[in-house]
Amino acid sequence: MEMMALKEKFLQFKDYEATDANELLDFTKLLYMNGDLSISEFRKIVKKLEEDGASNPDQLQVTSGSHS
């Protein structure tokens, strides 16, 4: 699936245009989990979206503290 097709599918599904690459990344994950994208398509799209500035939310960092 090309980026243009992804954007069109997003528009049809959400009824508005994606405002940034992160929205498209989330939508791409949804399509993959629903079986609408193969793993190779998923990886290709994620790579392109990351090049366009998409990123996953920062992971929580757990630090261990000393207990008194």
GROMACS elastic network, one bead per residue, 0.5 to 0.9 nm:
[ bonds ]
;  ai    aj funct       b0    kb
    1     4     6  0.82312   500
    1     5     6  0.61725   500
    1     6     6  0.65971   500
    1    37     6  0.80082   500
    1    41     6  0.64772   500
    1    42     6  0.87593   500
    1    44     6  0.88870   500
    1    45     6  0.78284   500
    2     5     6  0.52864   500
    2     6     6  0.62681   500
    2     7     6  0.87630   500
    2    41     6  0.88595   500
    2    45     6  0.77040   500
    3     7     6  0.61554   500
    3     8     6  0.85803   500
    3    45     6  0.72846   500
    3    48     6  0.84249   500
    3    49     6  0.88378   500
    4     7     6  0.51244   500
    4     8     6  0.62050   500
    4     9     6  0.86051   500
    5     8     6  0.50266   500
    5     9     6  0.60665   500
    5    10     6  0.84934   500
    6     9     6  0.50927   500
    6    10     6  0.60948   500
    6    11     6  0.86129   500
    6    24     6  0.78031   500
    6    27     6  0.87300   500
    6    28     6  0.79006   500
    6    45     6  0.88329   500
    7    11     6  0.61902   500
    7    12     6  0.86897   500
    7    17     6  0.73046   500
    7    18     6  0.71720   500
    7    24     6  0.74842   500
    8    11     6  0.50513   500
    8    12     6  0.62496   500
    8    13     6  0.86015   500
    8    17     6  0.82447   500
    9    12     6  0.51032   500
    9    13     6  0.60682   500
    9    14     6  0.84501   500
   10    13     6  0.51203   500
   10    14     6  0.57876   500
   10    15     6  0.75993   500
   10    16     6  0.76727   500
   10    17     6  0.69887   500
   10    18     6  0.70578   500
   10    24     6  0.75023   500
   10    27     6  0.70987   500
   11    14     6  0.53601   500
   11    16     6  0.50844   500
   11    17     6  0.51906   500
   11    18     6  0.72983   500
   12    15     6  0.53935   500
   12    16     6  0.76849   500
   12    17     6  0.88845   500
   13    16     6  0.82816   500
   14    17     6  0.76964   500
   14    18     6  0.86176   500
   16    19     6  0.88447   500
   18    21     6  0.76088   500
   18    22     6  0.87229   500
   18    23     6  0.59803   500
   18    24     6  0.64840   500
   19    22     6  0.84015   500
   19    23     6  0.68606   500
   19    24     6  0.84858   500
   20    23     6  0.56406   500
   20    24     6  0.68777   500
   20    25     6  0.89526   500
   20    53     6  0.85899   500
   20    54     6  0.77845   500
   21    24     6  0.50905   500
   21    25     6  0.61055   500
   21    26     6  0.87297   500
   21    49     6  0.58239   500
   21    50     6  0.77673   500
   21    52     6  0.65289   500
   21    53     6  0.63754   500
   21    55     6  0.81937   500
   22    26     6  0.62310   500
   22    27     6  0.85513   500
   22    49     6  0.77437   500
   22    50     6  0.86455   500
   22    53     6  0.77751   500
   22    55     6  0.63564   500
   22    56     6  0.77281   500
   23    26     6  0.52312   500
   23    27     6  0.62455   500
   23    28     6  0.85918   500
   23    54     6  0.83099   500
   24    28     6  0.59631   500
   24    29     6  0.85866   500
   24    49     6  0.75825   500
   24    54     6  0.82973   500
   25    29     6  0.62992   500
   25    30     6  0.86999   500
   25    45     6  0.81751   500
   25    46     6  0.65650   500
   25    49     6  0.65910   500
   25    50     6  0.83703   500
   25    54     6  0.67167   500
   25    55     6  0.80122   500
   25    56     6  0.85185   500
   26    29     6  0.51742   500
   26    30     6  0.63822   500
   26    31     6  0.88201   500
   26    56     6  0.89620   500
   27    31     6  0.62441   500
   27    32     6  0.86409   500
   28    31     6  0.50771   500
   28    32     6  0.61910   500
   28    33     6  0.86280   500
   28    37     6  0.81279   500
   28    42     6  0.69626   500
   28    45     6  0.75422   500
   28    46     6  0.75761   500
   29    32     6  0.50883   500
   29    33     6  0.61189   500
   29    34     6  0.85539   500
   29    37     6  0.89697   500
   29    42     6  0.76801   500
   29    46     6  0.87055   500
   30    33     6  0.51505   500
   30    34     6  0.61500   500
   30    35     6  0.86694   500
   30    36     6  0.85862   500
   31    34     6  0.51348   500
   31    35     6  0.63004   500
   31    36     6  0.50354   500
   31    37     6  0.59720   500
   31    42     6  0.85768   500
   32    35     6  0.51044   500
   32    36     6  0.55650   500
   32    38     6  0.68053   500
   32    39     6  0.74531   500
   32    41     6  0.87443   500
   32    42     6  0.64634   500
   33    36     6  0.75593   500
   33    37     6  0.81008   500
   34    37     6  0.79123   500
   35    38     6  0.70514   500
   37    40     6  0.80141   500
   37    41     6  0.58618   500
   37    42     6  0.59650   500
   38    41     6  0.51771   500
   38    42     6  0.60679   500
   38    43     6  0.86219   500
   39    43     6  0.61005   500
   39    44     6  0.85392   500
   40    43     6  0.52042   500
   40    44     6  0.61535   500
   40    45     6  0.86449   500
   41    44     6  0.51425   500
   41    45     6  0.61621   500
   41    46     6  0.85323   500
   42    45     6  0.53012   500
   42    46     6  0.60635   500
   42    47     6  0.85326   500
   43    46     6  0.51240   500
   43    47     6  0.60393   500
   43    48     6  0.86161   500
   44    47     6  0.52572   500
   44    48     6  0.63698   500
   44    49     6  0.87339   500
   45    48     6  0.51219   500
   45    49     6  0.60899   500
   45    50     6  0.85262   500
   46    49     6  0.50499   500
   46    50     6  0.60190   500
   46    51     6  0.85083   500
   46    54     6  0.83531   500
   47    50     6  0.51777   500
   47    51     6  0.62492   500
   47    52     6  0.86952   500
   48    51     6  0.50386   500
   48    52     6  0.63003   500
   48    53     6  0.88575   500
   48    54     6  0.87976   500
   49    53     6  0.63908   500
   49    54     6  0.53864   500
   49    55     6  0.82782   500
   50    53     6  0.50129   500
   50    55     6  0.61714   500
   51    54     6  0.71966   500
   55    58     6  0.85337   500
   56    59     6  0.84013   500
   58    61     6  0.86054   500
